[in-house]
Amino acid sequence: MSEFSVEWLDLREPADKAARNKDLLQQIQSWLSRNPTPILLDLGAGTGSTLRALADVQAAWRLVDLDGRLLEEAVSRHGNTHKLAIYQQDLTRVEQLPLTDVSLVTASALFDLASAAFCGALIAQLAERRIGLYAALNYDGITQWSPAHPLDDDVLAAFNRDQLRDKGMGPALGPGATDYLAQRLRQAGFTVYIASSPWELSAQQQSLLENLIPGIAAAVNTQLSSEPLQDWLEFRLSNIDTCVVGHQDLLALPPS
């Protein structure tokens, strides 16, 4: 799976926090309150952003990530305030995930990077064990810029194609992740809730945009002509106004 730095994760977390659907967060808290000692397993946990998003939930956490540096950072931030267990392992080995006694599996900005095979294998485990799923901040393929540039639609189409390549977990579902998860989870008997959770960025998030824009350009540079793309890149960096990046949050609750 692609590596992420602590700096990038910290840079995007305020936008993620603002975007998360608050109704689903409240629903999670209400559902978990029925269990006096819930255990939550966070996939691709990074430095613990999902834990921080669910700070009001009294739970034990199992943080799973392939990157040991990120897990160490999570422990340094939360090891003294939360009951944590960390697991440095490959997420795609679903059969090895520490799912025993878990109430809810969580993940943030993960499933659009994941493959159908991974999602199917995970859902099978969740259904067998009657474990819920909170999958937040899945990219939905929509990005809107203001002011507009003539190449915006071409860049978006190329970026969405790039989102389907293998990111380390097999051919990625990309913008189709939420729909795929919802379909498979409903087939397995889960009750599924989906809510919009877009990034709504402006000049107040200039540092994030100054990292995001070149990242998009780099992702599409093999698909688009260099001169028009360079013009788009320079225009975007010189005209940081507003940008909406679509995401969706999903909550799936198992049969009673």
ABEGO torsion letter per residue (X at the ends): XBBBBAAAAAAAAAAAAAABBAAAAAAAAAAAAABABBBBBBBGAEAGAAAAAAAABBBBBBBBBABAAAAAAAAAAAAAABBBBBBBBBAABAAABBABGBABBBBBGAAAABBAAAAAAAAAAAAAAGBBBBBBGBBAGBBBBOBBBAAAAAAAAAAAAAAABBAGAEBBAEAAAAAAAAAAAAAAGBBBBBBBBBBBBBAAAAAAAAAAAAAAAAAAAAABBAAAAAAAAAAAAABBBBBBBBBBBBBBBBBX
